[in-house]
Amino acid sequence: MAVWPRWGADYVRGRSQNRTPGRRAGGEGGPAPSLSNHLTDRGFYSRLRHWACRGMQVPKWGCPRPVVLVGSPYSRYPRPAPMPHPSPAADPEPSLQAENDALRVEIGELRAQLAAAPEPPAQPDQYAQSQARFRTVFENAPLGQKIITPDLTIRQVNQAVVNMLGYEQPAELVGRKILEFAHPSHCADWQELQTRLWQHKLPAFSLETCLVRADGSSFWCQVHSVLFPDDGAELGYTILEDISERKSLEASLKRVYDAQETILQLATHDLKGPIAQIELLADLLQREVSSRSGQGPPPPEMVHYLDLIQAACFRARSLLDDVLYVGDLDQNGLEKRPTDLHAYLAAQAELHQLEARTKGINLVLDLPAEPVHVRLHPDKFGRVIGNLLANALKFTPAGGTVTLGLRLEKGKPRFMVRDTGIGIPGKLHAQLFDKFNPTRRAGLHGETTTGLGLFIARQIVELHGGAIWLESQEQQGTSFFIELA
């Protein structure tokens, strides 16, 4: 339905109205233009269509409302053609059918190509590959390898173990218990292995034991065992290494060492007697010389020589005592008992206070406030503390300080002997604890040393399950530390 300007509608209906439209743009107001003028005015329709399409208002001499022109019987322009309506959708069935047919043809071609292509090589089973690799390593390893069950039954064994035990085929060992091949005095070794692996669940365990060959001879072997899962069970994978040659060398070295120690002990005992006699005779001569007071003073040379004899005898006796002490440590070990370290260290420091005062050295005791108790051998450990204090007093000048201290480090007692002396060169540190070490030297006051003191100290500390070490620099003092387990 067309919407016309109000005055235009009146003309269409044949009703003439005497109204004066508003002033036209650029002119004066006057009588309303006739309809014929509008119908023949192409500019009017052009403007009217422009305003109507943009939804704009017509001039005030027209309708103030938007005008939509859809055609008029009075227009000299043809009625606009109606908008074309979309044609009804074509039937989709023919196109879908064509696509399906094309897909069927393509699938058929792909199937034909797949059937004509060669089949890819079959992928090998990963588990089978792993088993093959393990079997190759297991059977060709130079070291003996076997797999045992929790009751120590041999499930699998390689040729190296077969050769060690003097057999020919692995089948001769499979199904038998390893205890059948253990030396009677070493069955407990395998029982310990069984306990550690399957009861305590240790991931790995090692031991040295003795096995018996098929001909009755025995040999030493080192055993390394680990647990691994297998079908819900835990089996032991064991590696055996024949160490008979190494054990033979160790036994030979021990025999040589024992022989040397025996000779040294005998020589020490045999030498103590003559040295004691020389020392006694030198003492008698000194008394004899001193008793002749009415005959004038003895010759200075005689007195000097007698002093040298006594000093040499003292050094020899000290050396023999140290050698005998080392032998006693090797043979008898030690027995430990609970000890109050506060009272113990105070007594050790008191034994050296007189020497410290004589040399003008300040001996300090540095102990923690809380009491500390530990199990040790009082006499032998006292020799360690005494040796360290004596060395500190030997190499600290007058006016210096020697400190005997104790601390608890992670629950373990740590002893310290520190001095402000001349220090020890770093190149000598590694040899200080050796037997008869070549780094020994006389003290600042001429004191002698046997070269066994620190060696004995280390032996005693290790027998207590501890460790000893030092920190030192030349002219900056020395600190010895001992930590007990």
ZAMARGU-4260 file (C-alpha; in steps of 0.2 Angstrom, whole numbers, plus 5000, padded with zeros to 4 digits):
<rodrens>
0) 5000/5000/5000 | 5007/5017/4995 | 5010/5031/5007 | 5007/5048/4999 | 5009/5066/5004
5) 4993/5072/5012 | 4990/5085/4999 | 4995/5073/4985 | 4981/5061/4991 | 4968/5075/4990
10) 4972/5078/4972 | 4971/5059/4968 | 4954/5059/4976 | 4948/5073/4965 | 4946/5085/4980
15) 4954/5102/4978 | 4960/5110/4994 | 4965/5128/4995 | 4980/5127/5006 | 4996/5136/5005
20) 5011/5125/5007 | 5026/5132/5016 | 5039/5142/5007 | 5049/5131/4994 | 5067/5132/4995
25) 5074/5147/4986 | 5056/5155/4982 | 5041/5163/4990 | 5025/5154/4996 | 5010/5154/4984
30) 4996/5143/4978 | 4999/5124/4979 | 5007/5117/4964 | 4995/5107/4953 | 4996/5088/4952
35) 5000/5089/4934 | 5015/5099/4937 | 5021/5086/4949 | 5017/5072/4937 | 5027/5080/4924
40) 5042/5086/4935 | 5055/5073/4934 | 5066/5082/4947 | 5051/5080/4959 | 5051/5061/4958
45) 5069/5060/4958 | 5070/5070/4974 | 5055/5061/4981 | 5063/5044/4978 | 5079/5049/4985
50) 5071/5055/5001 | 5060/5040/5003 | 5074/5028/5000 | 5085/5036/5014 | 5070/5038/5026
55) 5072/5057/5025 | 5058/5070/5027 | 5052/5079/5012 | 5052/5098/5012 | 5039/5107/5022
60) 5028/5109/5007 | 5026/5091/5007 | 5022/5077/5020 | 5033/5078/5035 | 5033/5059/5037
65) 5044/5047/5028 | 5038/5044/5010 | 5039/5027/5002 | 5036/5026/4983 | 5031/5010/4976
70) 5024/5016/4960 | 5009/5025/4954 | 4997/5025/4939 | 5001/5043/4937 | 5019/5041/4936
75) 5028/5041/4919 | 5040/5029/4925 | 5036/5010/4925 | 5032/5001/4941 | 5048/4994/4949
80) 5049/4975/4946 | 5045/4965/4961 | 5060/4957/4971 | 5063/4939/4964 | 5058/4926/4977
85) 5070/4911/4979 | 5065/4896/4969 | 5060/4881/4979 | 5076/4870/4984 | 5080/4857/4972
90) 5079/4839/4977 | 5095/4834/4986 | 5093/4816/4982 | 5102/4816/4965 | 5117/4826/4971
95) 5119/4815/4987 | 5118/4799/4977 | 5131/4806/4965 | 5143/4809/4979 | 5140/4792/4987
100) 5144/4784/4970 | 5160/4794/4968 | 5165/4789/4986 | 5162/4771/4983 | 5173/4772/4967
105) 5187/4780/4977 | 5186/4768/4991 | 5187/4753/4979 | 5202/4761/4971 | 5211/4763/4988
110) 5207/4745/4993 | 5214/4739/4976 | 5230/4749/4979 | 5231/4742/4997 | 5229/4724/4991
115) 5242/4726/4978 | 5255/4735/4990 | 5268/4723/4998 | 5265/4719/5016 | 5277/4729/5028
120) 5289/4718/5038 | 5282/4712/5054 | 5288/4722/5069 | 5299/4711/5081 | 5292/4708/5099
125) 5301/4720/5111 | 5300/4708/5125 | 5308/4695/5114 | 5322/4707/5109 | 5325/4711/5127
130) 5326/4693/5132 | 5338/4689/5118 | 5350/4703/5123 | 5350/4698/5141 | 5353/4680/5136
135) 5368/4685/5125 | 5376/4695/5139 | 5372/4682/5153 | 5379/4667/5144 | 5394/4676/5137
140) 5400/4686/5152 | 5417/4683/5158 | 5412/4684/5176 | 5401/4671/5184 | 5382/4675/5184
145) 5368/4666/5191 | 5350/4668/5196 | 5344/4662/5213 | 5327/4660/5221 | 5323/4666/5239
150) 5328/4649/5246 | 5345/4650/5237 | 5340/4638/5223 | 5350/4640/5207 | 5337/4644/5193
155) 5349/4649/5179 | 5368/4649/5178 | 5381/4654/5165 | 5396/4644/5159 | 5408/4655/5169
160) 5401/4648/5185 | 5401/4631/5178 | 5419/4632/5175 | 5423/4640/5192 | 5415/4625/5201
165) 5423/4612/5190 | 5407/4606/5181 | 5404/4604/5162 | 5386/4609/5159 | 5374/4622/5167
170) 5361/4608/5169 | 5372/4600/5182 | 5369/4616/5193 | 5352/4621/5190 | 5339/4616/5203
175) 5353/4614/5216 | 5355/4625/5231 | 5370/4636/5232 | 5374/4630/5250 | 5379/4613/5242
180) 5394/4622/5235 | 5398/4633/5250 | 5413/4629/5261 | 5407/4622/5278 | 5415/4637/5287
185) 5407/4650/5275 | 5388/4644/5275 | 5384/4658/5286 | 5389/4670/5272 | 5375/4664/5261
190) 5363/4664/5275 | 5367/4682/5278 | 5365/4686/5260 | 5348/4678/5260 | 5343/4688/5276
195) 5349/4705/5269 | 5341/4703/5252 | 5324/4695/5255 | 5320/4699/5273 | 5328/4716/5275
200) 5325/4721/5257 | 5342/4728/5254 | 5343/4732/5235 | 5361/4725/5234 | 5373/4716/5245
205) 5391/4710/5243 | 5402/4698/5252 | 5418/4688/5250 | 5416/4669/5253 | 5423/4652/5249
210) 5416/4639/5237 | 5420/4621/5235 | 5424/4614/5217 | 5418/4597/5211 | 5435/4590/5215
215) 5434/4595/5233 | 5446/4610/5231 | 5441/4627/5237 | 5443/4645/5230 | 5439/4662/5236
220) 5426/4673/5227 | 5418/4690/5228 | 5399/4690/5227 | 5388/4704/5222 | 5369/4702/5222
225) 5354/4712/5218 | 5335/4709/5219 | 5324/4710/5203 | 5305/4706/5201 | 5300/4692/5190
230) 5282/4686/5187 | 5277/4693/5204 | 5292/4685/5213 | 5309/4692/5219 | 5324/4684/5212
235) 5342/4687/5216 | 5354/4691/5202 | 5372/4686/5207 | 5389/4690/5200 | 5404/4679/5206
240) 5422/4684/5203 | 5436/4672/5207 | 5448/4682/5219 | 5459/4667/5224 | 5474/4676/5217
245) 5471/4692/5226 | 5468/4682/5242 | 5484/4673/5240 | 5494/4689/5238 | 5486/4696/5253
250) 5490/4681/5263 | 5508/4682/5257 | 5509/4700/5262 | 5502/4696/5279 | 5515/4682/5282
255) 5529/4694/5278 | 5521/4708/5289 | 5519/4696/5303 | 5537/4690/5301 | 5544/4707/5302
260) 5533/4711/5317 | 5540/4696/5325 | 5558/4700/5322 | 5555/4718/5327 | 5547/4712/5344
265) 5561/4700/5347 | 5574/4713/5343 | 5565/4726/5354 | 5564/4714/5369 | 5582/4709/5367
270) 5588/4727/5365 | 5579/4733/5380 | 5591/4724/5392 | 5608/4730/5385 | 5601/4748/5384
275) 5595/4747/5402 | 5612/4741/5408 | 5621/4755/5398 | 5609/4768/5406 | 5613/4761/5423
280) 5631/4761/5421 | 5631/4779/5415 | 5621/4784/5430 | 5633/4775/5442 | 5648/4785/5433
285) 5639/4801/5436 | 5637/4797/5454 | 5655/4792/5456 | 5661/4808/5448 | 5650/4818/5459
290) 5656/4810/5475 | 5674/4815/5472 | 5670/4832/5478 | 5687/4833/5488 | 5697/4830/5473
295) 5691/4845/5463 | 5678/4847/5450 | 5677/4833/5437 | 5683/4836/5420 | 5669/4845/5409
300) 5672/4833/5395 | 5668/4818/5406 | 5652/4826/5412 | 5647/4830/5394 | 5650/4813/5388
305) 5640/4805/5403 | 5625/4816/5399 | 5626/4811/5380 | 5626/4793/5385 | 5611/4795/5397
310) 5601/4805/5383 | 5605/4792/5370 | 5599/4778/5382 | 5583/4788/5385 | 5579/4790/5367
315) 5583/4771/5363 | 5572/4766/5378 | 5557/4777/5372 | 5559/4770/5354 | 5558/4752/5360
320) 5543/4756/5371 | 5534/4764/5356 | 5538/4748/5345 | 5532/4737/5359 | 5516/4747/5361
325) 5512/4746/5342 | 5514/4727/5343 | 5502/4727/5358 | 5489/4737/5348 | 5490/4725/5334
330) 5488/4709/5345 | 5477/4714/5359 | 5466/4728/5352 | 5457/4738/5366 | 5442/4737/5378
335) 5432/4753/5380 | 5422/4759/5394 | 5410/4774/5398 | 5420/4789/5402 | 5416/4807/5408
340) 5426/4818/5396 | 5425/4833/5406 | 5435/4825/5421 | 5445/4815/5409 | 5452/4829/5399
345) 5455/4840/5414 | 5466/4827/5421 | 5475/4825/5404 | 5478/4844/5404 | 5484/4844/5422
350) 5498/4831/5418 | 5506/4844/5406 | 5503/4860/5416 | 5520/4860/5424 | 5529/4858/5407
355) 5519/4872/5400 | 5523/4884/5414 | 5541/4880/5413 | 5541/4885/5395 | 5531/4900/5397
360) 5516/4893/5387 | 5498/4896/5392 | 5488/4879/5392 | 5470/4882/5391 | 5455/4869/5393
365) 5440/4873/5382 | 5425/4862/5386 | 5406/4863/5383 | 5394/4867/5397 | 5384/4851/5395
370) 5392/4835/5401 | 5398/4823/5388 | 5401/4804/5390 | 5408/4792/5377 | 5415/4774/5377
375) 5434/4773/5376 | 5450/4765/5383 | 5456/4778/5395 | 5474/4773/5395 | 5477/4771/5376
380) 5466/4786/5372 | 5476/4796/5385 | 5492/4792/5376 | 5484/4800/5360 | 5480/4816/5370
385) 5496/4816/5379 | 5506/4814/5362 | 5497/4829/5354 | 5499/4840/5369 | 5518/4836/5370
390) 5520/4840/5352 | 5511/4856/5354 | 5522/4861/5368 | 5537/4856/5359 | 5534/4868/5344
395) 5526/4883/5352 | 5537/4897/5358 | 5536/4905/5375 | 5521/4917/5376 | 5511/4906/5365
400) 5495/4896/5369 | 5490/4878/5368 | 5471/4874/5369 | 5463/4857/5373 | 5445/4858/5367
405) 5430/4847/5365 | 5414/4850/5355 | 5399/4840/5350 | 5397/4839/5331 | 5381/4831/5325
410) 5380/4821/5342 | 5398/4815/5340 | 5412/4821/5351 | 5426/4830/5343 | 5443/4834/5352
415) 5454/4848/5347 | 5472/4852/5351 | 5477/4869/5344 | 5493/4878/5346 | 5500/4895/5341
420) 5517/4888/5336 | 5528/4887/5321 | 5516/4876/5310 | 5519/4862/5298 | 5522/4864/5280
425) 5508/4858/5269 | 5519/4846/5259 | 5523/4836/5275 | 5504/4833/5280 | 5502/4817/5271
430) 5517/4809/5279 | 5514/4814/5297 | 5504/4798/5302 | 5516/4786/5294 | 5527/4774/5304
435) 5544/4781/5306 | 5540/4795/5295 | 5555/4805/5288 | 5547/4822/5293 | 5551/4821/5312
440) 5562/4835/5319 | 5568/4841/5335 | 5557/4853/5346 | 5561/4872/5349 | 5570/4867/5365
445) 5580/4852/5358 | 5567/4839/5362 | 5569/4823/5352 | 5555/4812/5344 | 5554/4793/5339
450) 5543/4796/5323 | 5530/4784/5330 | 5520/4796/5340 | 5507/4801/5327 | 5507/4783/5319
455) 5502/4776/5336 | 5489/4790/5339 | 5481/4786/5322 | 5481/4767/5326 | 5472/4770/5343
460) 5459/4782/5336 | 5455/4770/5322 | 5453/4756/5335 | 5440/4767/5343 | 5431/4769/5326
465) 5436/4787/5324 | 5447/4798/5313 | 5461/4810/5316 | 5467/4824/5304 | 5476/4841/5305
470) 5475/4859/5299 | 5491/4869/5299 | 5501/4882/5290 | 5519/4888/5293 | 5520/4901/5306
475) 5502/4900/5309 | 5500/4886/5322 | 5493/4869/5320 | 5476/4861/5325 | 5474/4842/5327
480) 5456/4835/5327 | 5449/4819/5333 | 5431/4813/5330 | 5424/4797/5338 | 5410/4787/5331
</rodrens>
